[in-house]
């Protein structure tokens, strides 16, 4: 039996074991990192530039 020909039951068990152990911890760490990313030092200027970028080259010639 090769690795790519696993039955659905054993694939489910493998993914469930991964989610129960390391997967949950990795997802929690990624979530935490993404939540804290805007508050990093130096992120204020980048966030302000991104927020104001929609107003660049705004002309009222219409």
C-alpha positions in Angstrom: 0.0 0.0 0.0 1.5 3.3 -1.0 1.2 6.6 0.8 -1.1 8.1 -1.9 -3.5 5.2 -1.8 -4.7 5.4 1.8 -8.3 4.7 2.6 -10.5 7.5 3.6 -10.7 6.2 7.1 -7.0 6.3 7.7 -6.7 9.7 6.0 -9.4 11.0 8.3 -7.7 9.5 11.4 -4.4 11.1 10.3 -5.9 14.5 9.8 -7.9 14.3 13.0 -4.8 13.4 15.0 -2.9 16.3 13.4 -5.7 18.7 14.2 -6.0 17.4 17.8 -2.3 17.8 18.5 -0.1 20.1 16.5 -2.6 21.6 14.0 -4.6 23.3 16.7 -1.5 24.9 18.2 -0.2 26.0 14.8 -3.6 27.5 13.9 -3.8 29.4 17.2 -0.3 30.8 16.8 -1.0 31.9 13.2 -4.3 33.6 14.4 -2.4 35.3 17.3 0.3 36.5 15.0 -2.2 37.9 12.5 -4.1 39.7 15.2 -1.0 41.3 16.6 0.6 42.2 13.2 -1.0 45.7 12.9 0.3 46.6 16.4 4.0 45.9 15.6 6.5 48.8 16.0 6.7 50.5 12.6 3.4 49.2 11.5 1.6 52.5 12.1 3.1 54.3 9.1 2.4 51.3 6.8 -1.2 51.2 8.0 -1.7 54.9 7.6 -0.3 54.8 4.1 -2.6 51.9 3.1 -5.6 53.6 4.6 -5.0 56.9 2.8 -4.0 55.3 -0.5 -7.6 55.4 -1.8 -7.5 59.2 -1.7 -4.3 59.6 -3.8 -4.8 61.1 -7.3 -8.3 61.9 -6.4 -9.6 64.6 -8.9 -12.9 66.4 -8.8 -13.0 67.1 -12.5 -16.2 65.2 -13.1 
